[in-house]
C-alpha cells in the first residue's frame, strides 16, 4: 500500500479482501483504517482497529481496538539496552502478555451490550485475553 495515510487505498484493499471471503478485519493502519472501516460497514463485516476508538463510525461492526502502551515499549527497549540485548533496527515481540499492547475491555463489553448476537462470543474472547495477561 505504501502509506498509513491513504484511506481510499485501504478501503479498496479491504473490499478486495472481503470479496475473497474475509469476514473479520483487524486493522493497524493509522488514518488508513478509516477506509477499512468504511468497507467493512458497507459489507457488514466485523472490524477492529488500532489505538483509536472508531465505534461511532460503525456501531454494528466496529467491536474494539488494541492500544499501544508507548511507555511500556520505551521501558522494554531501555531494559534491553541496559541488558546488552537491544536489537536496534529490529522489531521485538510486544503483546498483551508483556504489556506492550493493551485491550480496552470496556469497549468490547460495549459492543457486546449493543450487539447481543455477539455477547457470548465477546465474553469468551474477553475471558481468554484476560487469562493471557495473567
N, C-alpha and C positions, 0 to 999 in steps of 0.2 A: 504494500500500500504506500509506504514511503513517508507517512506522516501520521501523527496522533491528532492532527488538527484539520481533518477532512471528513466531516460528517456525511457529505454526499457520496464519497467513495466508500466509506464504511457501510452506508445503507445499501449500496449496490452489492458489496461483498456479502453482507448479511442476507439479502434477498436471494443471492445465489446459493448460499448455504441452506437456507430454508427450503428452496426449491429442490434440493437434494435430500431432504428429509430431516434436517436438524429441527428438533422441537424445543430445545433449551439452548440459549446462548449466554456464555459468560464473557463479558467484555472488559478489557483492561486497556482502554484506548483513549483516555483523556477526553477531549472535546469530541473526538470521533464517535464515542459511544452514543452520542445523541442521534446519529444516523442509524445506528444499530437498534436503538430503542424504537425509533420510528418504523423501521422494517418489521420488527417483532410485533409491534402493535397492529400494523396493517395485516399481518398474517395470523395473529392470535397465538404467537409463540412466546414462551416464557423467556425472561431475560434478567440477568443480574449484572450489576455494574461494578465500577471501581471507585473507591474513595468518596463519591458523592451520592446523595440520596435523590434520585430522579423519579421517585414514586409518583409524584403528581402528573408526570407525563403519561403514565400508563399503569393505573391502579390495578387493572385486571391481570397484569403480567409482569410488572417490574417487582420482583419479590425481595430483593435485597442487594447488598453490596458488601465488598470487603474493604476494609480500611487499612492503610499502611501506617504503622507506628514508626514515624521517622526517628523519634528519639531512641526507640529500641534498636533500629537499624544502625544508627550512628554509634550507639553504645557497643553493639556487636562488632562493628568494624574497628573501633578503638581497642576493644578487648583482643581481637585477632592481631592487630598491630602490636600491642603490648606483648602478646604471647609468641611473636615472630611467626604468625600463621596467616598474615594478611596476604591475599592473592590479588593485589591491585590489578584492575582491568578485567577481573573475572567475577562472575556472579556467584554468590553463595546461596545456601538454602535458607530462606526466611519464610516461616509459615506460622500457623496459629499455635503450634507446639512450642515455639521459642519466642512467641510474642512479637514476631516481625510483622505480622498481619493480625488484624482483629476483626471479629464479626459483630456488628451491632445487632444483637439478638432481638431487641425490641422492634426492629424494622421487619424481621422475619415474622415475628408474632403479629405485627400489624397486618401484614399481608394475609396471614392465616385467618385472622379475625374478619377481614374484609372479603376474603375469598374462601368460604367454608369448604369448597370442594378440595382445597389443598391443605386443610387444617391438620389432618392426621399425618400426611407426608412431611409437612413442615415441622410438626412436633418431633417426629422421628429424626429428622435431619438436625434439629437443634440439639437433641439429646446426644447424638453421635458426635457432633462438633464439640460440644462441651466436654465429652469424655476424652477427646483427643487433647484438649487443653490441660487436662489434669496432670 
